[in-house]
Amino acid sequence: MKIYFRLLSFCKPYKRFLPPYFLFAIFATIFSLANFTLLIPLLNVLFNQTEHAVVAEPAFSFSVSYLKEFFNFQFYKIIDDGGKLAALKFVCIVIFFSVMLSNVFKFLSQKVLTSMRTYLLYNLRKAVFDKLTTLNIGYYHNQRKGDLMSSLSNDVQEIENSIISSVQVVMREPLMLIGFFVLLLMISVKLTLFTLLLLPISFGIIAEITKRLKRDAKQSQSLLGNLLSIIEESISGIRIIKAFNAQGFVQNKFDKENSAYSKLLKSIVNKRELASPLSEFLSVGVLTIIIFYGGQLVLSNEGSLTGSQFITYIALYSQVLVPAKNISGAITNIQRGLASGERIIQILDAENPITDKPNAENINTFSKNIEYKNVSFAYTKGDVGYALKNININIDKGKSIALVGRSGGGKSTFVDLLPRFYDVAEGGIFIDGHNIQDLKMNSLRSLMGNVTQESILFNDTIFNNIAFGIPNTTEEKVIEAAKIANAHEFIIQTENGYQTNIGDRGAKLSGGQRQRISIARAVLKNPPILILDEATSALDTESEKLVQEALSNLMKNRTSIVIAHRLSTIINADEIIVLDKGEIIERGNHKELLATNSHYKKLYEMQVFS
């Protein structure tokens, strides 16, 4: 139950909900129980068993016995004054108002729980999403997007449908049970003790069902994550699927997972539906035994149990079945929801190795240089294959360096270390003499702008994509950024100009247009440090020319780190770094490297003369 209480902690502070809830629930319980206690005098009137009248008014005290004696005093007084018909009318009126007040307080308690429920779910969704957005990029390398999407949607929904829905039962029904058993003990201790001996049998059978249900539910959430991953991958890669006539392959793959999930879901539903009728059957079986045993007590005059008391006892015990059945169902639901809760907690407890130090400083300007000192990095601790090894580079402000080399040489890793997407394993990276691990990440990343090979755009307007992450920017600034990025002309030709929605990942735009939107976004941010990761490699010649011109405008008066496969785009770089297997094998400007029989010269000639 540790996970259960961990999930409930998201509705803190409890004082907003628990005190008013328990107050309303206690009153609802009192008036509900009062309805049944009134059955005894009602039955006494109907069965003509009202000879023993209370003659003296009881002394006031805060106790159940005082309330009982005071009611009996008034009841028998009415009989003496107006007869049995007047007493019957009195009991009916009291029952009517008791039922009304009971339901009023039930509604008020439910209203408090509804507020608690929505507040808890809001906090839970926010906590999970906030955690996902703050985890380091390395976390996502070991996760499937389908599982994460399932956690934010289906797991949270399952928690709402099972665990949160059971809160009402867990908090209210025990009060009802306690109240019912107190009344049952007051009527007959012997019969109630006999009853308590029978209950563990039915609860043990239900417990076994819930145990199996939790195991199946945990497996079902994993299969659902597989399904969502296949769906996400298939939608994202629909062009490749059609191009390779792979519809049948992905359909079979989906059908296999879908079939396994459906079979398991059917098993879960069958077990869940079995819990309710089985608990009712067991409860009625126990009730039958109690009727037989209690009837013997009445017929043999043992235990001072009268006929009206026994009928009231049976009525009360039948009501015990309702909260008992609700609690049994709630336990079943909780077990089903705990599997989802475990997945949620795993995300919330995921370790984030890249965080700000307690004494981290802000950096608001960039005035001197960027320096890599003896930097080494491996994606896995203890990995013998370093992605970068012994890197020493100094980049003065306003200079541009280019990183070239074969795929897997460490170029992307080099630029990912600068904004602390990952932390170095050895050595350090310094900006104006400050180790970047001593700086607050928000201020560090505010100095940098990124334009990547894959244009990361959002299903929103062109305006909002350019202004992404820059609140309260003006339309004039967005238009100015778009002009610098050679994007203004095609933007104003779209249906709604800057307010045109570009679709999922910018699907309504061409590759060159998407890239220029990305460049405009970087222009608007106006960072002193610019990172360009193969920004033109996926474009046709005409689009590349436009984008390259936009990049040239963007790079003016900025410190730039450029990753390029097309070497013709970086011939004007102040320094070219050739990386291979994570190490620097050559460095110099374009002319210097061409003047020697260098690896760079071979790469350049292959592209020029191919």
Residue, then its C-alpha position, 0 to 999 in steps of 0.5 A: m500500500k506504499i504506492y497507494f499512499r504515495l499517490l494520495s500524497f498529491c492531494k496535500p495539504y490534507k487539511r483542505f479536504l480531510p477535516p470537512y470530509f470526515l465531519f460530513a461523513i460522520f454526520a451522514t453515518i450517524f443519520s444513516l444509522a439512526n434510520f435503522t435504530l428507529l426500526i425497533p420502536l417502529l416494530n414494537v408498535l406494529f407488534n404491540q410490544t410497547e407495554h414497558a414505558v420510560v417514566a423519567e426523562p434521562a439526565f443529559s450526557f454526551s453518549v449514545s445511551y442518553l440519545k437512546e433513552f431520550f428518544n424512548f422517553q419521548f416515544y413512550k410519552i407520545i404513546d401515553d398522550g396520543g396513542k400508538l397511531a401518534a407514536l407511529k406518525f412520530v417515528c415516520i416523521v423522524i425517519f423522513f428527516s433522518v434520511m433527508l439529513s443523511n443524504v444532505f451530508k452524503f452529498l456534501s462529503q461527496k462534493v469535498l471528495t470530488s474537489m480532492r479527486t480533481y486536485l490530486l489528478y491535476n497535481l499527478r499529471k503536472a508532476v509526471f509531465d514536469k518530471l519528463t521535461t526535466l529529465n536528461i536526454g539520456y533517459y529517453h534513449n532507454q525508454r519507448k515513447g509509447d510507454l511514456m505516452s501510456s503513462l501520461s494518458n492510460d496510467v493516469q486514467e487507470i489511477e483515476n478510475s480505480i485508485i482515486s475512485s476508491v478513496q470515497v469507499v476507503m474513507r467512508e465505508p469503514l465508518m459505516l462498518i464500525g457504526f453498524f457493528v457497534l449497533l449489532l453488538m448493542i443488539s446481540v453480542k453473542l450473534t455478532l461474535f458468531t458473525l465475525l468468525l464467518l467473515p474472514i472466509s469470504f475476505g480470504i477468497i476475494a484477496e486471492i482474486t485481487k492478487r491475481l488481478k494486480r499481476d495481470a494489470k501490470q502485464s496489460q500496461s506493458l502490452l499497451g505501451n507496446l501497442l502505442s509504440i507501434i502506433e506512434e512509429s507507424i504514423s511517423g514512418i508511414r512514408i517508409i511503410k508505403a514505399f517498402n510495401a510493408q503494410g502487411f508487416v506492420q499490420n501483423k506486428f500490430d495484430k500480434e500485440n493487439s491480440a495478446y493485449s485483448k486476451l489479457l484484458k478479457s481475463i482482467v475484466n472477467k476476474r474483476e466482474l467475478a469479484s462483485p457477484l462472488s462477494e455478494f454470494l459469500s455475503v448472502g451465504v453468511l447471512t443465511i447462516i446468521i438467520f438460522y443461528g439467530g432464529q434459534l436464539v429467538l425461538s429458544n429465548e437465549g441471549s435476550l433477543t426479541g423478534s423485533q430486535f432480530i428483524t432489526y439485526i437482520a436489516l442492519y446486517s444486510q446493510v453491512l453487506v453494502p459497505a463490505k461489498n464496496i470495500s471488497g470492490a475498492i480493494t480489487n480496483i486498488q490492486r488493478g490501479l497499483a500496476s499503473g501507479e508503479r509505472i507512474i512512480q518509476i517516472l517520478d523517481a527516475e534519477n536525473p544526473i544532470t541538475d544544477k548544483p546548490n550554489a550554481e551561478n547565473i551567466n548572462t553574457f558571453s564575452k571571451n571564449i569557450e574552452y574544452k579542456n581534456v574532455s572525454f565522454a562515454y554514453t555508458k559508465g565504464d564503457v571502454g569505447y569513448a565517444l570523445k577522448n582528450i578533446n582540447i579546443n579553444i573557441d574565441k568569441g566571434k569565431s566559427i569552427a566546423l566539425v567534420g568527419r565520418s558518422g559516429g566520429g563524435k561531432s554531435t556528442f561534442v555539441d551536446l556537451l556544451p548545453r549540458f544535454y550530457d555531462v563530461a566524464e573527464g575534464g571540463i568545458f569552460i565559458d569565460g573561465h566558468n566551468i559549465q557545471d557550476l552554472k545554472m542550466n537555464s542561464l547557460r542554455s539562454l546563451m545558445g541557439n540550435v538549428t539541427q538537421e531535423s527541423i523540430l517544429f510543433n503543431d501550431t502556427i508559424f508565429n508561435n513556432i518562431a516565437f517558441g520559448i520567448p513569451n510576449t514577443t511582438e509581431e514586428k520582431v517575429i517578422e524581422a527574424a523571418k526576413i533574416a531567415n529568408a522565410h518571410e516571402f513564403i510565409i505571407q503566401t500561406e493561407n493565414g500568413y503568420q497565423t497559419n497552422i503548419g500541422d504535425r511536425g510542420a508537415k504542411l511545409s517543405g523541408g527548406q521551409r521548415q528549416r528556415i522557420s527553425i532558423a528564424r526561431a534561432v534569430l529571434k532568440n538572438p543568442p551569442i553562441l550558435i550550434l548548427d548540426e548539419a542544418t543543410s544536409a537534407l535539402d535540395t540545391e535550391s533550398e540549400k542555397l536559401v537556407q545557407e544564405a539565411l545561416s550566413n545572416l544568422m552567423k554574423n557577429r556570433t560564435s558558431i559551432v557548425i557540424a557539416h557533411r557538405l564541406s563546401t558550406i564550411i570553407n570560410a570557417d575560422e578553424i576546421i576540426v576533423l574528428d574520428k573515433g572521438e579524437i581530433i586527428e586534424r585541425g586548421n582552416h580550409k586552405e591549411l588543410l588542403a595544402t597538406n595530404s590530409h584526411y580533410k583534403k581527401l573528403y573534400e576532393m571526394q565531394v567536389f569531384s564526385 
